[in-house]
């Protein structure tokens, strides 16, 4: 059985902002794109922080023209695009985080979220339900689990 890697289900080219972007812009982008996490990147595409929907809610009492650098999360856990999905999921579980920016050569190339894992679980369950009786012990029929519909809700 092949090991699935993060790049098989990650969202490519996620919405990003720079540290000088404002709270209001982050909120508008989250609403417009139906997302909950925005990686904050430097000019080279390296991740310098992360802003979540929860961060915006907590910071909303201030003013919405403040730069994201004032309240973004720093020291972000990231994952390599070729990392196996199980390791990435265990990292998310261990630190109770909802997303991992996906990196290649220190540059952001995608993002993987808890929603991506839920979509994958739904796909696996549907494939198991479609199996013929007695076929459930042979999970080779699940080789195409990377073909699922993600709504990119990160």
C-alpha positions as CSV (number, residue, x, y, z in Angstrom):
1,X,0.0,0.0,0.0
2,X,1.4,3.4,-0.9
3,X,1.8,6.1,1.7
4,X,-0.2,9.2,0.9
5,X,1.7,12.5,1.1
6,X,0.6,15.9,2.2
7,X,0.9,17.3,-1.4
8,X,-1.8,14.9,-2.5
9,X,-4.6,16.7,-0.6
10,X,-3.2,20.1,0.3
11,X,-4.6,23.3,-1.0
12,X,-2.1,24.7,-3.5
13,X,-1.3,28.4,-3.5
14,X,-3.3,29.4,-0.4
15,X,-4.4,32.9,0.3
16,X,-1.6,34.8,2.0
17,X,-0.9,38.2,3.4
18,X,2.2,40.1,4.4
19,X,2.8,41.2,8.0
20,X,1.8,44.8,7.2
21,X,-1.7,43.9,5.9
22,X,-4.5,44.9,8.2
23,X,-6.9,43.1,10.4
24,X,-9.8,44.2,8.2
25,X,-8.2,42.9,5.0
26,X,-7.6,39.5,6.7
27,X,-11.3,39.4,7.8
28,X,-12.5,40.3,4.3
29,X,-10.3,37.6,2.7
30,X,-11.5,34.9,5.2
31,X,-15.1,35.8,4.5
32,X,-14.8,36.0,0.8
33,X,-12.8,32.8,0.4
34,X,-14.6,30.8,3.2
35,X,-11.3,30.1,5.0
36,X,-10.2,30.1,8.6
37,X,-6.4,30.4,8.3
38,X,-4.1,32.8,6.5
39,X,-0.4,32.3,6.4
40,X,1.6,35.5,6.7
41,X,4.6,35.4,4.4
42,X,7.7,37.5,3.7
43,X,8.8,38.7,0.3
44,X,10.5,35.3,-0.4
45,X,7.4,33.3,0.4
46,X,8.7,32.1,3.8
47,X,6.1,31.8,6.5
48,X,6.6,34.3,9.3
49,X,3.3,33.9,11.0
50,X,-0.3,32.7,10.8
51,X,-3.6,34.5,11.4
52,X,-6.7,32.4,12.2
53,X,-10.4,33.3,12.4
54,X,-10.1,32.9,16.2
55,X,-7.3,35.5,16.3
56,X,-9.4,37.9,14.4
57,X,-12.3,37.5,16.8
58,X,-10.0,38.0,19.8
59,X,-8.4,41.1,18.2
60,X,-11.6,42.7,16.9
61,X,-12.0,44.9,20.0
62,X,-8.9,46.9,18.9
63,X,-9.4,48.6,15.6
64,X,-9.3,47.0,12.2
65,X,-6.5,49.1,10.7
66,X,-3.8,47.5,12.9
67,X,-1.2,45.4,11.0
68,X,-1.3,41.7,11.3
69,X,2.2,41.7,12.7
70,X,0.8,42.9,16.0
71,X,-1.3,39.8,16.7
72,X,-0.3,37.0,14.2
73,X,0.9,33.7,15.6
74,X,4.6,33.2,15.3
75,X,6.8,30.1,15.6
76,X,4.4,28.2,13.3
77,X,4.6,24.5,12.8
78,X,5.0,23.6,9.2
79,X,5.2,20.5,7.2
80,X,7.2,19.5,4.0
81,X,5.0,18.7,1.0
82,X,6.4,15.2,0.8
83,X,5.7,14.4,4.4
84,X,3.3,11.5,4.9
85,X,-0.2,12.4,5.8
86,X,-0.2,10.4,9.0
87,X,2.8,12.3,10.4
88,X,1.2,15.6,9.6
89,X,-2.1,14.5,11.2
90,X,-0.3,13.4,14.3
91,X,1.5,16.8,14.5
92,X,-1.8,18.6,14.2
93,X,-3.3,16.4,16.9
94,X,-0.4,16.8,19.3
95,X,-0.4,20.6,19.2
96,X,-4.2,20.9,18.7
97,X,-3.8,23.0,15.6
98,X,-6.2,23.3,12.7
99,X,-3.7,23.7,9.8
100,X,-0.2,23.3,8.7
101,X,1.4,25.5,6.1
102,X,3.1,23.2,3.5
103,X,6.7,24.1,2.5
104,X,9.2,23.2,-0.2
105,X,12.7,24.7,0.1
106,X,11.5,27.1,2.8
107,X,8.8,28.5,0.5
108,X,5.0,28.2,1.1
109,X,3.4,26.0,-1.5
110,X,0.2,25.0,0.2
111,X,-1.8,24.5,3.3
112,X,-3.4,21.4,4.8
113,X,-6.3,21.7,7.3
114,X,-8.4,19.6,9.5
115,X,-11.2,20.0,6.9
116,X,-8.9,18.3,4.4
117,X,-8.7,15.3,6.7
118,X,-12.4,15.2,7.3
119,X,-13.0,15.2,3.5
120,X,-10.5,12.3,3.2
121,X,-12.2,10.4,6.0
122,X,-15.6,10.9,4.3
123,X,-14.1,9.6,1.1
124,X,-12.7,6.5,2.8
125,X,-15.9,5.8,4.5
126,X,-17.8,6.0,1.3
127,X,-15.4,3.6,-0.4
128,X,-15.7,1.1,2.5
129,X,-19.5,1.3,2.2
130,X,-19.4,0.5,-1.5
131,X,-17.3,-2.6,-1.0
132,X,-18.9,-6.0,-1.7
133,X,-19.4,-8.3,1.4
134,X,-16.1,-10.0,2.2
135,X,-14.1,-7.4,0.3
136,X,-13.7,-5.2,3.4
137,X,-10.6,-7.2,4.5
138,X,-8.8,-6.3,1.3
139,X,-8.3,-2.6,1.4
140,X,-6.4,-2.4,-1.9
141,X,-9.7,-1.0,-3.3
142,X,-8.9,2.2,-1.4
143,X,-5.9,3.1,-3.5
144,X,-7.7,6.1,-5.0
145,X,-8.4,7.9,-1.8
146,X,-6.7,11.1,-3.0
147,X,-9.5,11.7,-5.4
148,X,-12.0,13.6,-3.2
149,X,-13.7,16.9,-3.4
150,X,-12.2,19.4,-1.0
151,X,-13.9,22.8,-0.6
152,X,-10.6,24.3,0.4
153,X,-12.0,25.5,3.7
154,X,-8.8,26.4,5.5
